[in-house]
Amino acid sequence: KNIAKLYNTIKHALEVHNTIEINASDVTTIDTATLQLLVSLKKDAPCLNKTIDIIYPSARFIESAKLLDLLSILDVTES
């Protein structure tokens, strides 16, 4: 829904900071496009000498990432 806004927010944060943390504890729904965006950003960050960490992922976030086999790419673990 707001994928362009999210992309611009994270892109700007990466311009200003070397490391950003995305607190995913309150995620109740997440669509494939948003997960794809996070995967793309996680993959691109090291090339820019930046770090993106997804912290405190909610059960729904983990479930969605697991369904798409993205847990390792997003560096998220089941707890």
N, C-alpha and C positions, 0 to 999 in steps of 0.2 A: 504494500500500500504506500508506504513512505520510503521506499527503497532508495530513491534519489536523494532524499533528505538525509537518510542514514549514511549513505555513501559520502556525501559532502561533509557531514559532521566528522566522520572518521578520518577522511582525507585531510581535513583542516587540522584535526588533533595530531595526526602524524607529521604535518608540516611544523608544528609547534613543539612537539614532544618526541623523544626517542622511544619511549615506552608508553603504551596506553593499556589500560585494563578495562575490559567490558564486563560489568557485573550483570550476569544473566540469571540472577536469583529470582527475579519477579516475572520471568518469561512464562506466560501461560499458553501462548500459541506462537508458532514460528513457521513461516512458509519456506518453500524450497528456494525461492529467489533470495531471501535473506541469508539462508545458510550458504548458498553459492557465493554471495557477496563476502561473507565472513571467510570462506575458504580462499577466495581470490586474494583478499587482503592479507590473510595469514601467510599465504605463499609468497606474496610480493614484498612483505615487510623486511625479510632478511636481506633482500637485494638493495634495499634502501638503508640498511643498517638500523632498522627499527624493530620493535618488538610489539606484538599484540597478544595479550593474554586474556582469555575468557575465564573469569573467576566466578565461583559459586553458581555453576549452572543448575537451573531448576530441573526437576524430574522430567518435565515436558521437553525442555531443551535437549536433555540427554537422550530421551526417547526418540525425538525427531532426528537428531544427529545419528543415532545408532541405526535407525531404519534406513538411512541413506549411506551407511558405512563411512561416516565422517568423523567419528570420535578421535581417531589417531591424527587425522589431518588437522583438526581443530585443537588438538592437544587437550582433550577433555576426557576425564575418566568417570566411570560410574562409581558412585559411593554407596 
